[in-house]
Amino acid sequence: MEEQLNKRNNKKGLALYFSLPVLSWALYDAANTIFSSNINTIFFPLYLQEAIGSNEVQTQLASTFISYANAIASFLLVIFSPLFGVMMDRTGKKKKYIIVFTLLAVFCTAGMGVIAKSNNFSTTILSMPLSLLLVIILFVLAKFFYHSSLVFYDNSISDLGTKEQIPVISGFGVAVGYLGTLIGLVVYLFVEDSKFYQAFLPTAFLFFLFSLPLFFFMKEAPAEKQTSFSFFSGYKDIYETFKQIKTYRKIFLFMIAYFFLNDAIATTVAMMAVYAKAVIGFSTAKFIFLYLVSTISSIIGSFIFGYIAKYKGSYLSVKYVGMLLIVALVMATFAFSEYLFWIAGSLFGIALGSMWVTTRSYIVEITPEEKRGQFFGLFAFSGKVSSVMGPFLYGTITLLFADLGALASRIALGSLILLTVIGLYVHSLIKE
């Protein structure tokens, strides 16, 4: 194993990218992106809207169900992700858990398709069709298992090359991941007459297919195995890191700013399909094209803001991205024409891709090298918690104001503007 790693460490350029372990790792980025875009962002929200939203009030209730389902999945991840970190540190195993969680996510996604196809709304529980309830539960589990696999996958990059090779391998993975978005959209060709559940089974198949190379070809470095450890030590590690962070005011402030900025981003991604159809009046085909344009905008934004961060600094770059996000959200909230929403979607795409580039760069800048792993873990945990609050807030607003119809969704989306403003204000308190 050590000899294989040394051979790979000597590879450069295309030889590095197309080595089996690196290529199979990158293809998994495409696999999980197919799931994320098809299930989380597009077809599950559209399916739920179609199943529940027969009028404007019920459409808002569909938004509530979608938001709460996302919040519950994120909440489960908040609970278990510290345990996963301990499992990884103590056992040295990553690939094993990637495989297990991926297969569980694929199984749940396929189950969504099978149950939704039955279209059995005659059996009810608490006045809710049993088949619909089961699809929602399977979505929550599928999203939880999908994110659980990423906890181990993101850390497996350290086994693929040297410290100098890791950034280019990471960039290669991101590029292949965006390719996964385009491949996933092909599934739309199999959807007939708004039967969005027809996308679930093909998505499960593509998720599984593009995961196979990692299952067979990715190698992980051997690690010392510790036989005795406590799962709950993961929570203790977070608590200890949080106590230390109080002595680092700049890091603490940025963690709060990141919490609110990520909150707005994650919620918008989860709700954009339903908002575009229910509020703006987009057809499914038109939204798919908008999503494609937003994806291309993300790629361009990531590239441009990489240079802005290089020449203007990451601190100002985060501020610029936050301001761009506010503009996109304001335009989307008050868009009464499709033209404005096209602009808003493109701007959001730029902000989405750029947010990851600038925030990660700034975290590296402000964290001491000897504690960087701890602080990155805390920022990741903060991001997971914020992914609970945003969807919960959005869903609660659409529930409380459901009688207002489409206006309820506009109010819910407008609340994300407030979250972004709070994030930028806290960010401004950091003195550079």
C-alpha positions as CSV (number, residue, x, y, z in Angstrom):
1,M,0.0,0.0,0.0
2,E,2.8,2.4,0.9
3,E,4.6,1.7,-2.4
4,Q,1.4,2.5,-4.3
5,L,1.0,5.8,-2.5
6,N,4.7,6.7,-3.3
7,K,4.1,6.0,-7.0
8,R,1.0,8.2,-7.0
9,N,2.8,11.0,-5.2
10,N,5.4,11.1,-8.0
11,K,2.7,11.6,-10.6
12,K,1.8,15.1,-12.0
13,G,-0.8,16.7,-14.3
14,L,-3.0,14.3,-16.3
15,A,-1.2,11.3,-15.0
16,L,-2.3,12.2,-11.5
17,Y,-5.9,13.0,-12.4
18,F,-6.4,9.8,-14.4
19,S,-4.7,7.4,-11.9
20,L,-7.5,5.0,-10.9
21,P,-7.7,6.0,-7.2
22,V,-7.9,9.7,-7.9
23,L,-10.3,9.3,-10.9
24,S,-12.5,7.0,-8.9
25,W,-12.5,9.5,-6.0
26,A,-13.5,12.3,-8.3
27,L,-16.3,10.3,-10.0
28,Y,-17.8,9.9,-6.6
29,D,-18.1,13.7,-6.4
30,A,-20.2,13.4,-9.6
31,A,-22.2,10.6,-8.0
32,N,-23.2,12.5,-4.9
33,T,-23.8,15.7,-6.9
34,I,-26.3,13.8,-9.0
35,F,-28.2,12.9,-5.8
36,S,-27.9,16.4,-4.4
37,S,-29.2,18.2,-7.5
38,N,-31.8,15.7,-8.6
39,I,-33.3,14.7,-5.2
40,N,-32.6,17.5,-2.8
41,T,-33.0,20.5,-5.2
42,I,-35.2,19.5,-8.1
43,F,-37.4,16.4,-8.2
44,F,-38.3,15.7,-4.6
45,P,-39.6,19.3,-4.0
46,L,-41.4,19.2,-7.3
47,Y,-43.0,15.8,-6.5
48,L,-44.2,17.0,-3.1
49,Q,-45.6,20.2,-4.6
50,E,-47.4,18.2,-7.2
51,A,-48.7,15.7,-4.6
52,I,-49.9,18.3,-2.1
53,G,-50.3,21.7,-3.8
54,S,-53.7,21.6,-5.5
55,N,-54.3,25.2,-4.6
56,E,-52.2,28.2,-3.3
57,V,-52.7,27.4,0.3
58,Q,-51.7,23.8,-0.1
59,T,-48.7,24.8,-2.2
60,Q,-47.4,26.7,0.8
61,L,-48.0,23.7,3.0
62,A,-46.0,21.7,0.5
63,S,-43.2,24.2,1.0
64,T,-43.5,23.6,4.8
65,F,-43.2,19.9,4.4
66,I,-40.1,20.3,2.1
67,S,-38.5,22.7,4.6
68,Y,-39.1,20.6,7.6
69,A,-37.9,17.4,5.9
70,N,-34.6,19.1,5.1
71,A,-34.4,20.5,8.7
72,I,-34.9,17.0,10.2
73,A,-32.3,15.4,7.9
74,S,-29.8,18.2,8.9
75,F,-30.7,17.8,12.6
76,L,-29.9,14.0,12.4
77,L,-26.5,14.9,10.9
78,V,-25.8,17.4,13.7
79,I,-26.4,14.6,16.2
80,F,-24.3,11.9,14.5
81,S,-21.5,13.8,12.7
82,P,-19.4,14.2,15.8
83,L,-19.6,10.4,16.3
84,F,-18.6,9.8,12.7
85,G,-15.5,11.9,13.3
86,V,-14.6,9.8,16.3
87,M,-15.2,6.6,14.3
88,M,-12.8,7.8,11.6
89,D,-10.1,9.0,14.0
90,R,-10.2,5.9,16.1
91,T,-10.6,3.1,13.5
92,G,-8.8,4.7,10.5
93,K,-11.6,3.4,8.3
94,K,-13.2,5.7,5.7
95,K,-13.9,3.8,2.5
96,K,-15.9,1.1,4.5
97,Y,-18.3,3.7,5.8
98,I,-18.5,5.6,2.5
99,I,-19.7,2.3,0.9
100,V,-22.2,1.5,3.7
101,F,-23.8,5.0,3.8
102,T,-23.9,5.3,0.0
103,L,-25.7,2.0,-0.4
104,L,-28.2,3.0,2.2
105,A,-28.8,6.3,0.4
106,V,-29.2,4.5,-2.9
107,F,-31.7,2.1,-1.3
108,C,-33.8,4.8,0.2
109,T,-33.8,6.8,-3.0
110,A,-34.9,3.8,-5.0
111,G,-37.5,3.1,-2.3
112,M,-38.9,6.6,-2.8
113,G,-39.5,5.8,-6.5
114,V,-41.1,2.5,-5.8
115,I,-43.5,3.8,-3.2
116,A,-44.3,7.0,-5.0
117,K,-45.2,5.0,-8.1
118,S,-47.8,3.1,-6.3
119,N,-49.7,6.4,-5.9
120,N,-51.7,4.9,-3.1
121,F,-53.4,7.8,-1.4
122,S,-56.4,5.8,0.0
123,T,-54.6,4.6,3.2
124,T,-54.0,7.5,5.6
125,I,-52.3,8.2,8.9
126,L,-53.3,11.3,10.7
127,S,-55.2,12.4,7.6
128,M,-52.0,12.1,5.5
129,P,-51.6,9.5,2.7
130,L,-49.4,6.7,3.9
131,S,-47.4,6.5,0.7
132,L,-46.7,10.2,0.8
133,L,-45.5,10.0,4.4
134,L,-43.2,7.0,3.5
135,V,-41.7,8.9,0.6
136,I,-40.9,11.9,2.9
137,I,-39.4,9.6,5.6
138,L,-37.3,7.9,2.9
139,F,-36.1,11.3,1.7
140,V,-35.1,12.3,5.2
141,L,-33.1,9.1,5.6
142,A,-31.6,9.3,2.1
143,K,-30.4,12.8,2.6
144,F,-29.0,11.9,6.1
145,F,-27.1,8.8,4.7
146,Y,-25.9,10.9,1.7
147,H,-24.4,13.6,4.0
148,S,-23.0,10.9,6.3
149,S,-21.0,9.4,3.5
150,L,-19.6,12.9,2.7
151,V,-18.2,13.2,6.2
152,F,-15.9,10.2,5.4
153,Y,-15.5,11.1,1.7
154,D,-14.2,14.6,2.3
155,N,-11.5,13.3,4.6
156,S,-10.5,10.5,2.3
157,I,-8.7,13.0,0.0
158,S,-5.7,13.0,2.4
159,D,-5.0,9.4,1.2
160,L,-4.7,10.4,-2.5
161,G,-1.5,12.5,-2.7
162,T,1.0,14.8,-1.1
163,K,0.1,18.2,0.6
164,E,1.1,19.9,-2.7
165,Q,-1.2,17.6,-4.8
166,I,-4.3,17.9,-2.5
167,P,-5.5,21.3,-3.8
168,V,-5.3,20.2,-7.5
169,I,-7.0,16.9,-6.7
170,S,-9.7,18.8,-4.8
171,G,-10.2,21.2,-7.8
172,F,-10.4,18.2,-10.1
173,G,-13.1,16.7,-7.9
174,V,-15.2,19.9,-7.9
175,A,-15.0,20.0,-11.7
176,V,-16.1,16.4,-12.1
177,G,-18.8,17.1,-9.5
178,Y,-20.3,19.9,-11.7
179,L,-20.2,17.4,-14.6
180,G,-22.4,15.2,-12.4
181,T,-25.0,18.0,-12.2
182,L,-25.2,18.0,-16.0
183,I,-25.4,14.2,-16.2
184,G,-28.1,14.1,-13.5
185,L,-30.3,16.5,-15.5
186,V,-30.6,13.9,-18.2
187,V,-33.0,12.1,-15.9
188,Y,-35.6,14.7,-16.8
189,L,-36.0,13.0,-20.1
190,F,-37.6,10.1,-18.3
191,V,-40.2,12.2,-16.5
192,E,-43.6,12.2,-18.1
193,D,-46.4,14.7,-17.5
194,S,-45.2,16.0,-14.1
195,K,-44.8,12.5,-12.7
196,F,-41.6,13.6,-10.9
197,Y,-41.3,10.4,-9.0
198,Q,-40.1,8.8,-12.2
199,A,-36.8,10.6,-11.6
200,F,-36.1,8.8,-8.3
201,L,-35.2,5.3,-9.6
202,P,-32.9,6.6,-12.5
203,T,-31.2,8.9,-10.0
204,A,-30.6,6.0,-7.6
205,F,-29.1,4.0,-10.4
206,L,-26.8,6.8,-11.5
207,F,-25.7,7.5,-7.9
208,F,-24.8,3.8,-7.5
209,L,-23.2,3.5,-11.0
210,F,-20.8,6.5,-10.5
211,S,-20.0,5.3,-6.9
212,L,-18.7,1.9,-8.1
213,P,-15.2,3.0,-9.2
214,L,-14.6,4.3,-5.6
215,F,-15.9,1.1,-4.1
216,F,-13.3,-0.9,-6.1
217,F,-10.3,1.3,-6.9
218,M,-9.9,3.9,-4.2
219,K,-7.1,3.0,-1.7
220,E,-6.8,4.4,1.8
221,A,-3.6,4.7,3.8
222,P,-3.3,2.2,6.6
223,A,-3.9,3.7,10.0
224,E,-3.2,2.6,13.6
225,K,-6.3,1.1,14.9
226,Q,-7.5,1.9,18.4
227,T,-9.7,-0.8,19.9
228,S,-11.2,1.1,22.7
229,F,-12.9,4.5,22.3
230,S,-16.0,6.3,23.3
231,F,-18.5,7.5,20.6
232,F,-19.4,10.4,22.8
233,S,-15.9,11.8,22.9
234,G,-16.8,13.6,19.6
235,Y,-19.1,15.9,21.6
236,K,-16.4,16.5,24.1
237,D,-13.9,17.4,21.4
238,I,-16.4,20.0,20.0
239,Y,-16.9,21.4,23.5
240,E,-13.2,21.7,24.1
241,T,-12.6,23.4,20.8
242,F,-15.4,25.8,21.5
243,K,-13.8,26.7,24.8
244,Q,-10.6,27.5,23.0
245,I,-12.2,29.5,20.3
246,K,-13.3,32.1,22.9
247,T,-9.6,33.2,23.0
248,Y,-9.7,33.8,19.2
249,R,-12.2,36.6,18.8
250,K,-11.8,36.9,15.0
251,I,-12.4,33.2,14.5
252,F,-15.4,33.2,16.8
253,L,-17.0,36.2,15.0
254,F,-16.5,34.7,11.6
255,M,-18.0,31.4,12.7
256,I,-21.2,33.3,13.7
257,A,-21.1,35.2,10.3
258,Y,-20.6,32.0,8.4
259,F,-23.5,30.4,10.3
260,F,-26.0,33.1,9.0
261,L,-24.5,33.2,5.5
262,N,-24.5,29.4,5.1
263,D,-28.1,29.4,6.5
264,A,-29.3,31.6,3.6
265,I,-27.4,29.6,1.0
266,A,-28.5,26.1,2.1
267,T,-32.2,27.1,2.5
268,T,-32.3,28.8,-1.0
269,V,-30.8,25.7,-2.6
270,A,-33.5,23.5,-1.0
271,M,-36.4,25.7,-1.8
272,M,-35.6,27.2,-5.2
273,A,-37.5,24.7,-7.4
274,V,-40.8,25.1,-5.6
275,Y,-40.4,28.9,-5.3
276,A,-39.7,29.2,-9.1
277,K,-42.8,27.1,-10.0
278,A,-45.3,28.2,-7.3
279,V,-44.4,31.9,-7.1
280,I,-42.8,32.9,-10.4
281,G,-44.8,30.5,-12.6
282,F,-41.8,28.6,-14.2
283,S,-42.6,25.4,-16.0
284,T,-40.5,22.4,-15.1
285,A,-38.5,22.6,-18.3
286,K,-37.8,26.2,-17.8
287,F,-36.6,25.7,-14.2
288,I,-34.3,22.8,-15.3
289,F,-32.7,25.3,-17.8
290,L,-32.5,27.9,-15.1
291,Y,-30.7,25.4,-12.8
292,L,-28.3,24.6,-15.6
293,V,-27.6,28.4,-16.1
294,S,-27.1,28.7,-12.3
295,T,-24.7,25.8,-12.3
296,I,-22.6,27.4,-15.1
297,S,-22.7,30.7,-13.1
298,S,-21.4,28.9,-10.1
299,I,-18.4,27.6,-12.1
300,I,-17.7,31.1,-13.4
301,G,-18.2,32.7,-10.0
302,S,-15.8,30.3,-8.3
303,F,-13.1,31.0,-10.9
304,I,-13.6,34.9,-10.7
305,F,-13.8,35.1,-6.9
306,G,-10.7,32.9,-6.6
307,Y,-8.8,35.8,-8.3
308,I,-10.6,38.4,-6.3
309,A,-9.6,36.7,-3.1
310,K,-6.1,36.5,-4.3
311,Y,-5.8,40.2,-5.1
312,K,-8.2,41.8,-2.6
313,G,-8.0,39.3,0.2
314,S,-10.4,36.8,1.5
315,Y,-12.0,39.1,4.1
316,L,-13.2,41.6,1.5
317,S,-14.2,38.8,-0.9
318,V,-16.5,37.2,1.7
319,K,-18.1,40.7,2.1
320,Y,-18.5,41.1,-1.7
321,V,-20.1,37.6,-2.0
322,G,-22.5,38.4,0.9
323,M,-23.6,41.6,-0.8
324,L,-24.1,39.8,-4.1
325,L,-26.2,37.2,-2.3
326,I,-28.4,40.0,-0.8
327,V,-29.0,41.5,-4.3
328,A,-29.9,38.0,-5.6
329,L,-32.4,37.4,-2.8
330,V,-34.0,40.8,-3.0
331,M,-34.5,40.4,-6.8
332,A,-36.0,36.9,-6.3
333,T,-38.2,38.0,-3.4
334,F,-39.7,41.0,-5.4
335,A,-39.5,39.4,-8.9
336,F,-42.8,39.8,-10.6
337,S,-41.5,38.9,-14.0
338,E,-39.5,35.9,-15.2
339,Y,-36.9,38.1,-16.6
340,L,-35.9,39.4,-13.1
341,F,-35.9,35.9,-11.7
342,W,-33.5,34.7,-14.4
343,I,-31.1,37.5,-13.3
344,A,-31.6,36.6,-9.7
345,G,-30.9,32.9,-10.4
346,S,-27.7,33.7,-12.2
347,L,-26.5,36.0,-9.5
348,F,-27.3,33.4,-6.8
349,G,-25.3,30.8,-8.8
350,I,-22.3,33.1,-8.7
351,A,-22.8,33.7,-5.0
352,L,-23.2,30.0,-4.3
353,G,-19.9,28.9,-6.0
354,S,-18.0,31.9,-4.6
355,M,-19.1,31.5,-1.0
356,W,-17.3,28.1,-0.7
357,V,-14.2,29.5,-2.3
358,T,-13.9,32.7,-0.2
359,T,-15.0,31.3,3.2
360,R,-12.7,28.3,3.1
361,S,-9.8,30.6,2.1
362,Y,-10.6,33.0,4.9
363,I,-10.8,30.2,7.5
364,V,-7.3,29.1,6.4
365,E,-6.0,32.6,6.8
366,I,-7.4,33.3,10.3
367,T,-6.8,29.9,12.0
368,P,-3.5,28.9,13.5
369,E,-2.0,26.0,11.6
370,E,-1.6,23.8,14.7
371,K,-5.3,24.1,15.5
372,R,-6.7,24.3,11.9
373,G,-8.2,20.8,11.9
374,Q,-10.1,21.6,15.1
375,F,-11.4,24.8,13.9
376,F,-12.4,23.4,10.5
377,G,-14.3,20.8,12.3
378,L,-16.1,23.4,14.3
379,F,-17.0,25.5,11.2
380,A,-18.3,22.3,9.6
381,F,-20.5,21.6,12.7
382,S,-21.7,25.2,12.6
383,G,-22.7,24.8,8.9
384,K,-24.7,21.7,9.8
385,V,-26.6,23.4,12.6
386,S,-27.4,26.4,10.3
387,S,-28.8,23.9,7.8
388,V,-31.4,23.1,10.4
389,M,-32.4,26.6,11.3
390,G,-32.9,28.1,7.8
391,P,-35.3,25.5,6.4
392,F,-37.1,25.4,9.8
393,L,-37.6,29.2,9.6
394,Y,-38.7,29.1,6.0
395,G,-41.2,26.2,6.6
396,T,-42.6,27.9,9.7
397,I,-43.3,31.1,7.8
398,T,-45.0,29.3,4.9
399,L,-47.1,27.4,7.5
400,L,-48.2,30.5,9.5
401,F,-49.0,32.6,6.4
402,A,-50.3,29.8,4.1
403,D,-53.6,31.7,3.7
404,L,-51.7,34.4,1.9
405,G,-50.8,32.1,-0.9
406,A,-47.7,32.9,-2.9
407,L,-47.0,36.0,-0.7
408,A,-46.1,33.5,2.1
409,S,-43.2,32.1,0.1
410,R,-42.1,35.7,-0.7
411,I,-42.0,36.5,3.0
412,A,-40.1,33.3,3.7
413,L,-37.5,34.0,1.1
414,G,-37.3,37.6,2.3
415,S,-36.4,36.3,5.8
416,L,-33.2,34.9,4.2
417,I,-32.2,38.5,3.3
418,L,-32.3,39.3,7.0
419,L,-30.1,36.3,7.8
420,T,-27.6,37.4,5.2
421,V,-27.6,41.0,6.6
422,I,-26.9,39.7,10.1
423,G,-24.1,37.6,8.7
424,L,-22.5,40.6,7.0
425,Y,-22.9,42.8,10.0
426,V,-21.1,40.2,12.2
427,H,-18.4,39.9,9.5
428,S,-17.9,43.7,9.6
429,L,-17.1,43.5,13.3
430,I,-13.9,41.6,12.5
431,K,-11.1,44.1,12.4
432,E,-8.6,43.5,9.6
